[in-house]
Amino acid sequence: MKKNQQRGFTLVELIVVIVVLGLLAVAALPRFVDVTEEAKKSSIEGVAGGFATAVLSARAQWEAEARPNISSDNYVNYDGTEFWLTRATNNGGNDTGFRNGYPYALKTSDSAPGQGTTNARCIELMENLLQSPPKVGTVAQASSDSSYKYSAEADGAADTCTYVQREGSSEHEFVYELTTGRVTVTLE
């Protein structure tokens, strides 16, 4: 009579396999965990790049129209939406501290509002310069409602709009400087 022999893995072989799988997991896991953060960074870089392109495109439209209204209030029709543009000098010929031709507000009437920033203007700029903007609100709105992807905050003293990504715990942001038209991304 023949004995029924069972063959299987030895304990040593099983331990070696477990150790190898553990090493692979340790090596690969940080890469997978980091993917989400890299996606958030790429997302804000894409939104900021689109915003910067729109700001420069609006200015280029104004330049292509031979800088109309340079002696009074600057505005441009950019992609069907009219924007008030910054002016380097006011009607009295005094320096304003701004460079000519960067969007600072929607043109909703024929009288230009003062150059400067407000939270509402920052939100309007993002909503109207970008073709498919993410949902943006004030800091208070974005803090209480997770459907807002960005918060917008104006700094009237520095004439900037700061847009903060509100996904998860990220504090990535980009800043639009109305005085120069510059858009700067900060990844944290």
MDTraj code that builds the backbone (N, CA, C; nanometers):
import mdtraj as md
import numpy as np

residues = "MET LYS LYS ASN GLN GLN ARG GLY PHE THR LEU VAL GLU LEU ILE VAL VAL ILE VAL VAL LEU GLY LEU LEU ALA VAL ALA ALA LEU PRO ARG PHE VAL ASP VAL THR GLU GLU ALA LYS LYS SER SER ILE GLU GLY VAL ALA GLY GLY PHE ALA THR ALA VAL LEU SER ALA ARG ALA GLN TRP GLU ALA GLU ALA ARG PRO ASN ILE SER SER ASP ASN TYR VAL ASN TYR ASP GLY THR GLU PHE TRP LEU THR ARG ALA THR ASN ASN GLY GLY ASN ASP THR GLY PHE ARG ASN GLY TYR PRO TYR ALA LEU LYS THR SER ASP SER ALA PRO GLY GLN GLY THR THR ASN ALA ARG CYS ILE GLU LEU MET GLU ASN LEU LEU GLN SER PRO PRO LYS VAL GLY THR VAL ALA GLN ALA SER SER ASP SER SER TYR LYS TYR SER ALA GLU ALA ASP GLY ALA ALA ASP THR CYS THR TYR VAL GLN ARG GLU GLY SER SER GLU HIS GLU PHE VAL TYR GLU LEU THR THR GLY ARG VAL THR VAL THR LEU GLU".split()
xyz = np.array([
    [0.0810, -0.1140, 0.0000],
    [0.0000, 0.0000, 0.0000],
    [0.0879, 0.1237, 0.0000],
    [0.0476, 0.2127, -0.0837],
    [0.1236, 0.3351, -0.1000],
    [0.0701, 0.4411, -0.0049],
    [0.1628, 0.5121, 0.0589],
    [0.1210, 0.6195, 0.1470],
    [0.0881, 0.7429, 0.0643],
    [-0.0133, 0.8092, 0.1028],
    [-0.0522, 0.9326, 0.0359],
    [0.0344, 1.0440, 0.0933],
    [0.1288, 1.0917, 0.0137],
    [0.2196, 1.1952, 0.0615],
    [0.1697, 1.3315, 0.0155],
    [0.1666, 1.4223, 0.1066],
    [0.1308, 1.5579, 0.0709],
    [0.2563, 1.6424, 0.0737],
    [0.2697, 1.7204, -0.0308],
    [0.3844, 1.8105, -0.0355],
    [0.3304, 1.9527, -0.0352],
    [0.3947, 2.0391, 0.0330],
    [0.3525, 2.1795, 0.0391],
    [0.4742, 2.2667, 0.0631],
    [0.4480, 2.3865, 0.0969],
    [0.5577, 2.4785, 0.1242],
    [0.6032, 2.4604, 0.2673],
    [0.7318, 2.4761, 0.2840],
    [0.7842, 2.4679, 0.4199],
    [0.7616, 2.6018, 0.4887],
    [0.7754, 2.6020, 0.6155],
    [0.7577, 2.7239, 0.6933],
    [0.8590, 2.8305, 0.6506],
    [0.9797, 2.7909, 0.6231],
    [1.0850, 2.8845, 0.5805],
    [1.0458, 2.9497, 0.4480],
    [0.9941, 2.8716, 0.3532],
    [0.9545, 2.9262, 0.2240],
    [0.8402, 3.0272, 0.2402],
    [0.7446, 2.9976, 0.3251],
    [0.6339, 3.0893, 0.3482],
    [0.6820, 3.2208, 0.4114],
    [0.7739, 3.2102, 0.5046],
    [0.8278, 3.3310, 0.5691],
    [0.9039, 3.4161, 0.4682],
    [0.9817, 3.3530, 0.3799],
    [1.0564, 3.4271, 0.2777],
    [0.9590, 3.5016, 0.1855],
    [0.8528, 3.4365, 0.1442],
    [0.7532, 3.5002, 0.0568],
    [0.6885, 3.6191, 0.1283],
    [0.6532, 3.6026, 0.2534],
    [0.5904, 3.7117, 0.3298],
    [0.6865, 3.8294, 0.3438],
    [0.8133, 3.8013, 0.3709],
    [0.9133, 3.9084, 0.3842],
    [0.9295, 3.9829, 0.2520],
    [0.9356, 3.9112, 0.1404],
    [0.9505, 3.9744, 0.0088],
    [0.8284, 4.0615, -0.0216],
    [0.7086, 4.0103, 0.0033],
    [0.5884, 4.0898, -0.0185],
    [0.5861, 4.2138, 0.0709],
    [0.6307, 4.2001, 0.1926],
    [0.6383, 4.3142, 0.2844],
    [0.7337, 4.4209, 0.2339],
    [0.8497, 4.3782, 0.1833],
    [0.9465, 4.4741, 0.1282],
    [0.8901, 4.5454, 0.0060],
    [0.8216, 4.4725, -0.0786],
    [0.7594, 4.5353, -0.1961],
    [0.6534, 4.6371, -0.1543],
    [0.5741, 4.6017, -0.0549],
    [0.4706, 4.6939, -0.0067],
    [0.5326, 4.8196, 0.0528],
    [0.6389, 4.8043, 0.1303],
    [0.7063, 4.9187, 0.1908],
    [0.7637, 5.0103, 0.0829],
    [0.8154, 4.9530, -0.0245],
    [0.8741, 5.0322, -0.1319],
    [0.7669, 5.1008, -0.2169],
    [0.6553, 5.0363, -0.2402],
    [0.5544, 5.0891, -0.3317],
    [0.4503, 5.1768, -0.2633],
    [0.4175, 5.1527, -0.1385],
    [0.3103, 5.2246, -0.0708],
    [0.3301, 5.3761, -0.0679],
    [0.4476, 5.4267, -0.0347],
    [0.4642, 5.5736, -0.0344],
    [0.4355, 5.6359, -0.1710],
    [0.4665, 5.5655, -0.2765],
    [0.4388, 5.6200, -0.4094],
    [0.2891, 5.6326, -0.4337],
    [0.2115, 5.5348, -0.3897],
    [0.0675, 5.5406, -0.4083],
    [0.0030, 5.6445, -0.3175],
    [0.0524, 5.6603, -0.1970],
    [-0.0009, 5.7587, -0.1034],
    [0.0261, 5.8991, -0.1562],
    [0.1421, 5.9203, -0.2155],
    [0.1838, 6.0510, -0.2651],
    [0.1095, 6.0915, -0.3927],
    [0.0438, 6.0001, -0.4598],
    [-0.0241, 6.0294, -0.5849],
    [-0.1351, 6.1324, -0.5647],
    [-0.2110, 6.1231, -0.4572],
    [-0.3198, 6.2164, -0.4315],
    [-0.2664, 6.3579, -0.4139],
    [-0.1615, 6.3721, -0.3364],
    [-0.1038, 6.5048, -0.3145],
    [-0.0470, 6.5617, -0.4444],
    [0.0161, 6.4789, -0.5229],
    [0.0694, 6.5245, -0.6524],
    [-0.0439, 6.5668, -0.7454],
    [-0.1560, 6.4982, -0.7399],
    [-0.2717, 6.5346, -0.8223],
    [-0.3258, 6.6713, -0.7801],
    [-0.3300, 6.6985, -0.6497],
    [-0.3756, 6.8289, -0.6019],
    [-0.2812, 6.9396, -0.6483],
    [-0.1509, 6.9124, -0.6410],
    [-0.0533, 7.0112, -0.6878],
    [-0.0701, 7.0372, -0.8370],
    [-0.0869, 6.9321, -0.9132],
    [-0.1065, 6.9473, -1.0576],
    [-0.2347, 7.0227, -1.0880],
    [-0.3381, 6.9966, -1.0093],
    [-0.4669, 7.0635, -1.0290],
    [-0.4533, 7.2142, -1.0107],
    [-0.3914, 7.2576, -0.9014],
    [-0.3817, 7.4021, -0.8784],
    [-0.2871, 7.4669, -0.9790],
    [-0.1828, 7.3951, -1.0188],
    [-0.0935, 7.4500, -1.1208],
    [-0.1682, 7.4687, -1.2528],
    [-0.2584, 7.3756, -1.2842],
    [-0.3378, 7.3876, -1.4061],
    [-0.4360, 7.5037, -1.3997],
    [-0.5047, 7.5189, -1.2859],
    [-0.6001, 7.6285, -1.2692],
    [-0.5259, 7.7626, -1.2717],
    [-0.4149, 7.7716, -1.2007],
    [-0.3374, 7.8963, -1.1990],
    [-0.2815, 7.9278, -1.3376],
    [-0.2378, 7.8260, -1.4088],
    [-0.1878, 7.8473, -1.5454],
    [-0.2976, 7.8971, -1.6379],
    [-0.4175, 7.8402, -1.6247],
    [-0.5313, 7.8872, -1.7032],
    [-0.5683, 8.0303, -1.6684],
    [-0.5626, 8.0632, -1.5393],
    [-0.5945, 8.1985, -1.4933],
    [-0.4925, 8.2982, -1.5498],
    [-0.3643, 8.2635, -1.5404],
    [-0.2587, 8.3522, -1.5919],
    [-0.2733, 8.3719, -1.7428],
    [-0.3048, 8.2654, -1.8131],
    [-0.3237, 8.2754, -1.9577],
    [-0.4416, 8.3667, -1.9906],
    [-0.5501, 8.3543, -1.9139],
    [-0.6669, 8.4390, -1.9373],
    [-0.6360, 8.5861, -1.9089],
    [-0.5615, 8.6134, -1.8025],
    [-0.5229, 8.7513, -1.7707],
    [-0.4408, 8.8096, -1.8857],
    [-0.3434, 8.7329, -1.9323],
    [-0.2592, 8.7816, -2.0427],
    [-0.3358, 8.7895, -2.1742],
    [-0.4314, 8.7007, -2.1949],
    [-0.5125, 8.7056, -2.3164],
    [-0.6025, 8.8296, -2.3169],
    [-0.6593, 8.8630, -2.2016],
    [-0.7412, 8.9845, -2.1926],
    [-0.6551, 9.1074, -2.2206],
    [-0.5351, 9.1096, -2.1653],
    [-0.4447, 9.2223, -2.1919],
    [-0.4041, 9.2253, -2.3385],
    [-0.3769, 9.1087, -2.3961],
    [-0.3391, 9.1020, -2.5378],
    [-0.4531, 9.1510, -2.6274],
    [-0.5773, 9.1186, -2.5884],
    [-0.6935, 9.1679, -2.6639],
    [-0.6962, 9.3200, -2.6627],
    [-0.6712, 9.3783, -2.5462],
    [-0.6677, 9.5240, -2.5320],
    [-0.5535, 9.5834, -2.6147],
    [-0.4374, 9.5180, -2.6114],
    [-0.3228, 9.5641, -2.6923],
    [-0.3554, 9.5538, -2.8412],
    [-0.4196, 9.4447, -2.8824],
    [-0.4538, 9.4251, -3.0236],
    [-0.5515, 9.5311, -3.0731],
    [-0.6314, 9.5840, -2.9821],
    [-0.7247, 9.6904, -3.0174],
    [-0.6584, 9.8268, -3.0068],
    [-0.5251, 9.8291, -3.0028],
    [-0.4438, 9.9516, -2.9972],
    [-0.4692, 10.0334, -2.8709],
    [-0.4836, 9.9632, -2.7592],
    [-0.4986, 10.0265, -2.6281],
    [-0.6075, 10.1337, -2.6257],
    [-0.7296, 10.0958, -2.6576],
    [-0.8356, 10.1979, -2.6552],
    [-0.8573, 10.2510, -2.5140],
    [-0.9016, 10.3754, -2.5063],
    [-0.9393, 10.4388, -2.3797],
    [-0.8233, 10.4577, -2.2836],
    [-0.6987, 10.4632, -2.3359],
    [-0.5830, 10.4778, -2.2470],
    [-0.5881, 10.6101, -2.1707],
    [-0.6528, 10.7109, -2.2272],
    [-0.6581, 10.8408, -2.1596],
    [-0.7726, 10.8482, -2.0585],
    [-0.8625, 10.7526, -2.0624],
    [-0.9697, 10.7512, -1.9625],
    [-0.9723, 10.6140, -1.8971],
    [-1.0877, 10.5517, -1.8934],
    [-1.0982, 10.4217, -1.8265],
    [-1.0752, 10.3091, -1.9262],
    [-0.9866, 10.2160, -1.8907],
    [-0.9539, 10.1025, -1.9777],
    [-1.0521, 9.9892, -1.9556],
    [-1.0998, 9.9310, -2.0632],
    [-1.1786, 9.8090, -2.0541],
    [-1.1613, 9.7306, -2.1830],
    [-1.1958, 9.6024, -2.1773],
    [-1.1835, 9.5163, -2.2942],
    [-1.2967, 9.4138, -2.2919],
    [-1.3399, 9.3757, -2.4108],
    [-1.4357, 9.2668, -2.4235],
    [-1.3525, 9.1421, -2.4497],
    [-1.3428, 9.0568, -2.3499],
    [-1.2647, 8.9342, -2.3604],
    [-1.3600, 8.8158, -2.3602],
    [-1.3677, 8.7486, -2.4710],
    [-1.4493, 8.6281, -2.4847],
    [-1.5954, 8.6518, -2.4452],
    [-1.6468, 8.7703, -2.4847],
    [-1.7870, 8.8014, -2.4586],
    [-1.8147, 8.8653, -2.3246],
    [-1.7145, 8.8840, -2.2418],
    [-1.7313, 8.9469, -2.1109],
    [-1.6435, 9.0711, -2.1052],
    [-1.7009, 9.1817, -2.0606],
    [-1.6233, 9.3051, -2.0508],
    [-1.5605, 9.3183, -1.9125],
    [-1.4325, 9.3549, -1.9126],
    [-1.3557, 9.3725, -1.7893],
    [-1.2993, 9.5135, -1.7842],
    [-1.3015, 9.5729, -1.6652],
    [-1.2257, 9.6951, -1.6432],
    [-1.0798, 9.6563, -1.6289],
    [-0.9917, 9.7367, -1.6866],
    [-0.8481, 9.7091, -1.6831],
    [-0.7762, 9.8164, -1.6020],
    [-0.6653, 9.7776, -1.5441],
    [-0.5863, 9.8702, -1.4629],
    [-0.5280, 9.9819, -1.5492],
    [-0.4999, 10.0949, -1.4817],
    [-0.4403, 10.2110, -1.5489],
    [-0.3167, 10.2545, -1.4725],
    [-0.2124, 10.2940, -1.5449],
    [-0.0884, 10.3393, -1.4825],
    [-0.1012, 10.4808, -1.4276],
    [-0.1878, 10.5619, -1.4883],
    [-0.2098, 10.6988, -1.4406],
    [-0.3597, 10.7233, -1.4299],
    [-0.3971, 10.8080, -1.3367],
    [-0.5385, 10.8423, -1.3227],
    [-0.5727, 10.9595, -1.4145],
    [-0.6969, 11.0042, -1.4102],
    [-0.7395, 11.1132, -1.4982],
    [-0.6620, 11.2420, -1.4739],
    [-0.6072, 11.2591, -1.3566],
    [-0.5260, 11.3773, -1.3254],
    [-0.3804, 11.3626, -1.3678],
    [-0.3441, 11.2465, -1.4263],
    [-0.2062, 11.2242, -1.4702],
    [-0.1148, 11.1724, -1.3610],
    [-0.1686, 11.1389, -1.2457],
    [-0.0876, 11.0889, -1.1344],
    [-0.0678, 10.9380, -1.1452],
    [0.0495, 10.8933, -1.1021],
    [0.0822, 10.7502, -1.1049],
    [-0.0078, 10.6734, -1.0074],
    [-0.0628, 10.5616, -1.0548],
    [-0.1516, 10.4805, -0.9700],
    [-0.0790, 10.3642, -0.9031],
    [0.0402, 10.3306, -0.9496],
    [0.1117, 10.2144, -0.8963],
    [0.0772, 10.0862, -0.9701],
    [-0.0113, 10.0954, -1.0681],
    [-0.0517, 9.9803, -1.1491],
    [0.0139, 9.9896, -1.2866],
    [0.0286, 9.8757, -1.3507],
    [0.0661, 9.8744, -1.4916],
    [-0.0625, 9.8712, -1.5737],
    [-0.0581, 9.9244, -1.6931],
    [-0.1761, 9.9295, -1.7785],
    [-0.2219, 9.7919, -1.8247],
    [-0.3540, 9.7734, -1.8283],
    [-0.4141, 9.6665, -1.9052],
    [-0.4410, 9.5323, -1.8406],
    [-0.4483, 9.5224, -1.7076],
    [-0.4776, 9.3939, -1.6437],
    [-0.6175, 9.3966, -1.5823],
    [-0.6957, 9.2897, -1.6003],
    [-0.8327, 9.2888, -1.5486],
    [-0.8367, 9.3043, -1.3967],
    [-0.9273, 9.3920, -1.3500],
    [-0.9455, 9.4041, -1.2051],
    [-1.0916, 9.3964, -1.1621],
    [-1.1859, 9.4067, -1.2572],
    [-1.3277, 9.3970, -1.2217],
    [-1.4107, 9.3739, -1.3471],
    [-1.5310, 9.3196, -1.3289],
    [-1.6256, 9.3083, -1.4402],
    [-1.6795, 9.4465, -1.4734],
    [-1.7016, 9.4714, -1.6017],
    [-1.7616, 9.5983, -1.6442],
    [-1.9118, 9.5783, -1.6491],
    [-1.9789, 9.6245, -1.5448],
    [-2.1243, 9.6090, -1.5374],
    [-2.1968, 9.7400, -1.5616],
    [-2.1218, 9.8515, -1.5700],
    [-2.1807, 9.9819, -1.6018],
    [-2.0754, 10.0637, -1.6751],
    [-2.1120, 10.1836, -1.7186],
    [-2.0175, 10.2664, -1.7930],
    [-1.9251, 10.3482, -1.7037],
    [-1.9494, 10.3496, -1.5751],
    [-1.8582, 10.4212, -1.4864],
    [-1.7686, 10.3205, -1.4158],
    [-1.6395, 10.3424, -1.4305],
    [-1.5414, 10.2483, -1.3750],
    [-1.5362, 10.2588, -1.2237],
    [-1.5348, 10.1440, -1.1568],
    [-1.5139, 10.1469, -1.0120],
    [-1.3670, 10.1776, -0.9843],
    [-1.3360, 10.2169, -0.8650],
    [-1.1969, 10.2428, -0.8320],
    [-1.1120, 10.1173, -0.8477],
    [-0.9860, 10.1384, -0.8869],
    [-0.8954, 10.0236, -0.8956],
    [-0.8727, 9.9736, -0.7547],
    [-0.8732, 9.8462, -0.7388],
    [-0.8549, 9.7881, -0.6070],
    [-0.9240, 9.6542, -0.6025],
    [-0.9042, 9.5858, -0.4926],
    [-0.9567, 9.4500, -0.4846],
    [-1.0588, 9.4373, -0.3733],
    [-1.1560, 9.3523, -0.3990],
    [-1.2528, 9.3104, -0.2977],
    [-1.2708, 9.1608, -0.3169],
    [-1.3246, 9.0947, -0.2163],
    [-1.3500, 8.9511, -0.2290],
    [-1.4428, 8.9234, -0.3471],
    [-1.5468, 9.0052, -0.3616],
    [-1.6426, 8.9848, -0.4707],
    [-1.5746, 8.9978, -0.6068],
    [-1.4868, 9.0953, -0.6217],
    [-1.4153, 9.1120, -0.7492],
    [-1.3245, 8.9929, -0.7771],
    [-1.2572, 8.9447, -0.6754],
    [-1.1691, 8.8283, -0.6947],
    [-1.2498, 8.7072, -0.7420],
    [-1.3652, 8.6860, -0.6809],
    [-1.4510, 8.5739, -0.7204],
    [-1.4986, 8.5930, -0.8638],
    [-1.5441, 8.7142, -0.8975],
    [-1.5918, 8.7426, -1.0332],
    [-1.4822, 8.7225, -1.1370],
    [-1.3602, 8.7619, -1.1033],
    [-1.2493, 8.7430, -1.1983],
    [-1.2285, 8.5957, -1.2296],
    [-1.2243, 8.5123, -1.1237],
    [-1.2017, 8.3696, -1.1475],
    [-1.3182, 8.3072, -1.2239],
    [-1.4398, 8.3450, -1.1877],
    [-1.5571, 8.2870, -1.2530],
    [-1.5693, 8.3283, -1.3996],
    [-1.5151, 8.4447, -1.4357],
    [-1.5346, 8.4957, -1.5712],
    [-1.4115, 8.4906, -1.6601],
    [-1.2933, 8.4830, -1.6032],
    [-1.1734, 8.4691, -1.6856],
    [-1.1549, 8.3257, -1.7337],
    [-1.1877, 8.2286, -1.6475],
    [-1.1725, 8.0878, -1.6835],
    [-1.2972, 8.0370, -1.7548],
    [-1.2784, 7.9488, -1.8509],
    [-1.3928, 7.8964, -1.9255],
    [-1.4752, 7.7983, -1.8432],
    [-1.4128, 7.7117, -1.7695],
    [-1.4831, 7.6157, -1.6837],
    [-1.4221, 7.6234, -1.5439],
    [-1.4535, 7.7297, -1.4708],
    [-1.3870, 7.7487, -1.3419],
    [-1.4384, 7.6526, -1.2352],
    [-1.3506, 7.6169, -1.1413],
    [-1.3984, 7.5428, -1.0242],
    [-1.4835, 7.6370, -0.9394],
    [-1.5661, 7.5816, -0.8529],
    [-1.6523, 7.6646, -0.7689],
    [-1.5660, 7.7407, -0.6688],
    [-1.5840, 7.8729, -0.6651],
    [-1.5040, 7.9589, -0.5781],
    [-1.5970, 8.0469, -0.4958],
    [-1.5596, 8.0668, -0.3696],
    [-1.6367, 8.1525, -0.2798],
    [-1.5440, 8.2224, -0.1830],
    [-1.6018, 8.2950, -0.0905],
    [-1.5208, 8.3606, 0.0118],
    [-1.4618, 8.2547, 0.1047],
    [-1.3724, 8.2956, 0.1896],
    [-1.3134, 8.2023, 0.2866],
    [-1.4223, 8.1436, 0.3752],
    [-1.5159, 8.2277, 0.4196],
    [-1.6246, 8.1796, 0.5063],
    [-1.7134, 8.0792, 0.4332],
    [-1.7470, 8.1079, 0.3077],
    [-1.8310, 8.0154, 0.2306],
    [-1.7593, 7.8821, 0.2109],
    [-1.6324, 7.8875, 0.1738],
    [-1.5571, 7.7645, 0.1476],
    [-1.5336, 7.6842, 0.2751],
    [-1.5254, 7.7516, 0.3888],
    [-1.5059, 7.6811, 0.5157],
    [-1.6308, 7.6056, 0.5592],
    [-1.7477, 7.6577, 0.5236],
    [-1.8718, 7.5956, 0.5694],
    [-1.9401, 7.5080, 0.4641],
    [-1.8917, 7.5108, 0.3407],
    [-1.9556, 7.4343, 0.2332],
    [-1.8479, 7.3656, 0.1495],
    [-1.8424, 7.2330, 0.1568],
    [-1.7353, 7.1582, 0.0885],
    [-1.7505, 7.1550, -0.0634],
    [-1.8599, 7.2093, -0.1166],
    [-1.8737, 7.2107, -0.2629],
    [-1.7848, 7.3180, -0.3268],
    [-1.7363, 7.4118, -0.2457],
    [-1.6423, 7.5127, -0.2964],
    [-1.5037, 7.4497, -0.3055],
    [-1.4447, 7.4576, -0.4217],
    [-1.3118, 7.3994, -0.4428],
    [-1.2000, 7.4992, -0.4143],
    [-1.2335, 7.6289, -0.4206],
    [-1.1359, 7.7352, -0.3949],
    [-1.2011, 7.8445, -0.3115],
    [-1.1201, 7.9078, -0.2269],
    [-1.1643, 8.0297, -0.1600],
    [-1.0868, 8.1453, -0.2217],
    [-1.1506, 8.2614, -0.2251],
    [-1.0873, 8.3818, -0.2794],
    [-1.0844, 8.4875, -0.1702],
    [-0.9689, 8.5494, -0.1546],
    [-0.9560, 8.6538, -0.0531],
    [-0.8771, 8.7699, -0.1118],
    [-0.9333, 8.8893, -0.0985],
    [-0.8687, 9.0103, -0.1487],
    [-0.7809, 9.0710, -0.0406],
    [-0.6706, 9.1283, -0.0840],
    [-0.5859, 9.2086, 0.0038],
    [-0.5808, 9.3470, -0.0598],
    [-0.6651, 9.4371, -0.0085],
    [-0.6764, 9.5707, -0.0665],
    [-0.5479, 9.6513, -0.0570],
    [-0.4687, 9.6287, 0.0487],
    [-0.3440, 9.7043, 0.0649],
    [-0.2400, 9.6631, -0.0392],
    [-0.2344, 9.5334, -0.0708],
    [-0.1358, 9.4836, -0.1677],
    [-0.1945, 9.4700, -0.3078],
    [-0.3257, 9.4920, -0.3209],
    [-0.3961, 9.4747, -0.4489],
    [-0.3697, 9.3366, -0.5079],
    [-0.4040, 9.2348, -0.4285],
    [-0.3894, 9.0958, -0.4731],
    [-0.5173, 9.0177, -0.4468],
    [-0.5348, 8.9131, -0.5242],
    [-0.6389, 8.8140, -0.5000],
    [-0.5674, 8.6827, -0.4710],
    [-0.5966, 8.6222, -0.3569],
    [-0.5373, 8.4947, -0.3210],
    [-0.6444, 8.3870, -0.3313],
    [-0.6140, 8.2839, -0.4099],
    [-0.7061, 8.1719, -0.4304],
    [-0.6446, 8.0483, -0.3659],
    [-0.7152, 7.9916, -0.2679],
    [-0.6649, 7.8760, -0.1924],
    [-0.7456, 7.7529, -0.2306],
    [-0.6745, 7.6456, -0.2637],
    [-0.7389, 7.5180, -0.2955],
    [-0.7976, 7.4606, -0.1672],
    [-0.9234, 7.4202, -0.1697],
    [-0.9933, 7.3756, -0.0496],
    [-1.0271, 7.2273, -0.0543],
    [-0.9382, 7.1459, -0.1019],
    [-0.9629, 7.0017, -0.1103],
    [-0.8767, 6.9306, -0.0069],
    [-0.9415, 6.8621, 0.0845],
    [-0.8676, 6.7919, 0.1889],
    [-0.7969, 6.8914, 0.2789],
    [-0.6759, 6.8576, 0.3161],
    [-0.6007, 6.9447, 0.4066],
    [-0.4982, 7.0297, 0.3324],
    [-0.5026, 7.0298, 0.1999],
    [-0.4032, 7.1057, 0.1253],
    [-0.4263, 7.2553, 0.1422],
    [-0.3197, 7.3294, 0.1425],
    [-0.3244, 7.4747, 0.1507],
    [-0.2513, 7.5348, 0.0309],
    [-0.2588, 7.4674, -0.0832],
    [-0.1960, 7.5200, -0.2036],
    [-0.2721, 7.6449, -0.2471],
    [-0.2003, 7.7422, -0.3004],
    [-0.2653, 7.8660, -0.3397],
    [-0.1959, 7.9300, -0.4577],
    [-0.2694, 8.0205, -0.5225],
    [-0.2042, 8.1086, -0.6187],
    [-0.2537, 8.2503, -0.5949],
    [-0.1669, 8.3450, -0.6272],
    [-0.1945, 8.4862, -0.6009],
    [-0.1891, 8.5627, -0.7323],
    [-0.2919, 8.6434, -0.7562],
    [-0.2972, 8.7322, -0.8720],
    [-0.2665, 8.8730, -0.8234],
    [-0.1577, 8.9297, -0.8740],
    [-0.1176, 9.0659, -0.8384],
    [-0.1741, 9.1603, -0.9436],
    [-0.2722, 9.2401, -0.9041],
    [-0.3368, 9.3299, -0.9992],
    [-0.2437, 9.4407, -1.0487],
    [-0.1448, 9.4773, -0.9704],
    [-0.0548, 9.5856, -1.0110],
    [0.0332, 9.5460, -1.1290],
    [0.0677, 9.4180, -1.1393],
    [0.1604, 9.3730, -1.2448],
    [0.1022, 9.2670, -1.3370],
    [-0.0110, 9.2070, -1.2984],
    [-0.0677, 9.0975, -1.3767],
    [-0.0036, 8.9633, -1.3495],
    [0.0877, 8.9566, -1.2552],
    [0.1608, 8.8331, -1.2241],
    [0.0736, 8.7360, -1.1452],
    [0.0874, 8.6057, -1.1795],
    [0.0200, 8.4984, -1.1066],
    [0.1281, 8.4068, -1.0511],
    [0.1278, 8.3882, -0.9186],
    [0.2305, 8.3090, -0.8511],
    [0.1660, 8.1944, -0.7748],
    [0.2192, 8.0722, -0.7950],
    [0.1676, 7.9535, -0.7267],
    [0.2560, 7.9212, -0.6072],
    [0.1929, 7.8872, -0.4939],
    [0.2645, 7.8419, -0.3756],
    [0.2094, 7.7063, -0.3367],
    [0.2963, 7.6053, -0.3349],
    [0.2574, 7.4694, -0.2977],
    [0.3036, 7.4419, -0.1562],
    [0.2109, 7.4024, -0.0685],
    [0.2472, 7.3739, 0.0712],
    [0.2071, 7.2344, 0.1087],
])
top = md.Topology()
chain = top.add_chain()
for i, resn in enumerate(residues, 1):
    res = top.add_residue(resn, chain, resSeq=i)
    for name in ("N", "CA", "C"):
        top.add_atom(name, md.element.get_by_symbol(name[0]), res)
traj = md.Trajectory(xyz[None], top)
